[in-house]
C-alpha cells in the first residue's frame, strides 16, 4: 500500500513539473551527450539547485587551503529519480581555466573516477527528487597541488552523459596581502564605482621576475563575467608589488541585492504579491521590478551578495528532505522591448552566469518582461542584468550604480614558477564593502 502510494505521488509530481517547464522526451534527456565546458554549468534538465561552498558556509567562493583540513560541499537535486552510478572527475586548470598538462597523480592522490555515494530521497509534497552530496577532499580524493580546479559529474562511467560542472579553488598561504575597498579615486566615478587597492609582500616566498610571474584575479560577488584579470603591478619595490591603480581595478558598485524569502510558502513577506496553490505546485508571484533611479536601502535580514540559502521555516518541515520547490514569477516593467539585448535574473540561482533559463521574455500586452522558474525553498538574492552578447552583464541598465551598495570582493593571487609545470594559487582573500561584513540575520533549517 505504501509503495503504491509512493509511486502514484512520484508519477503525479513528474507529470506536473513537465507541464510547467516544457514537453521533454525523458529518454532523450537522460541519454543526451554533452561537451564539457570549464565553467559552472548544468547540462541536464533534470538537475536543479546546484550548490558548491566551503562546508559550513552557505555563501562565498568554493575555496579551501591546501592541507588545511577544510572541505567543500557540493549538493544538487535530481528530478529523474533514477538511482544509478554517478561518477565525478576533478581537473587541474591554469589561470585561464584551461586544463593543465599535469597528470592526475601529480595533483591528486586517490581514485581518478570515484563515485558519489551520499544520496537522500526527498519527502517534499510537490516535487520528488534525489539530493546528492559530495564532500571534497575525501577518502578517494586528496589534493597535492594548489590552483584552479573543475569538478564534473556524469552517469554510469560515461563522461559524455554530463550532469554538471563547477569551478573551485585550492590555495596556499605563501604571501602577505594588504587590501582595502573604497570609492573610486576618479571624480567621474567616485559615487558609482568601488576601487580595490592592494599590495603583495613576497619577502618570505622568493619570486623571480614577480611583475610577470604573478597574476591576479579580482571577483565581485563571485561573478566571473566581469572579473578583472589583466592587472599588472603599478610599482615593484624590494619584495612588494603595489596595485594602487586608478581605473583598471574598479567595479561598478551596482545596487542592493533584490531578495525574496521563500522559506514558508504560506507566509507573505516583503516583495511577494501572493501565492496560489494549484495541483501542480505552489505558484509564487513577486512584485514587479522597476528600473532603479536611486540607491535602495539594504534588507534588514542582511545581504548574501547574490547568493541563496536553501531552507524552510514551515512548521511541518523538520529536515533537508522536506524542502520543497515552487514556481516563482519574476516581472520587470519596461514600456518597450529592447531590440539590442536581453534581461536576465542573475545570482547564485543562475549559477552566477547569464543562463538562458533565466532570460526574461517580453509581454507586449502588459509592457513587462516575465520569467517563470522552478526554485527550491530558501532565501534568495539577485540582480537584473542586461546583456547584448549573453556573456557580459551590465548591472547599471536596470539597477543603477551607487557607492553605498554592499558587495563582496575576492582577490586571487597566482604564481607561475618557471621550475614548476603549473600555476600555483598562493593567496586568497575576501573583502567587503562597507568594510564590516553584513551578517545574515537568521538561521534556516537545513
Buried (B, 14 or more C-beta within 10 A) or exposed (E): EEEEEEEEBEEBBBEBBBEBBEEEEBEEEBEBEBEBEBBBBBBBBBBBBBBBBBEEEBBBBBBBBBEEEBEBBBBBBBBBBEEEEBBBBBBBBBBEBEEBEBEBEBBBEBBEEBEBEEEBBBBBBBBBBBBBBBBBBBEBBEBBBBBBBBBBBBBEEEBEBBBBBBBBBBBBBBBBBEBEBEBBBEEEBEBBBBBBBBBBBBEEBEBEEBEEBBBBBBBBBBBBBBBBBEBBBBEBEEBBBBBBBEEEBBBBBBBBBBBBBBBBBEEEEEBBEEBEEEEBBBBBBBBBBEEBEEBBEBBEBBBBBBBBBBBBBBEEBEEBBBBBBBBBBBBBEBEEBEEEBBBBBBBBBBBBBBBEBBBBEBEEEEEBBBBBBBBBBBBBBBBBBBBEEBEEBBBBBBBBBBBBBBBBBBBBBBBBBEEEBBBBBBBBBBBBBEEEBBEBEEEBBE
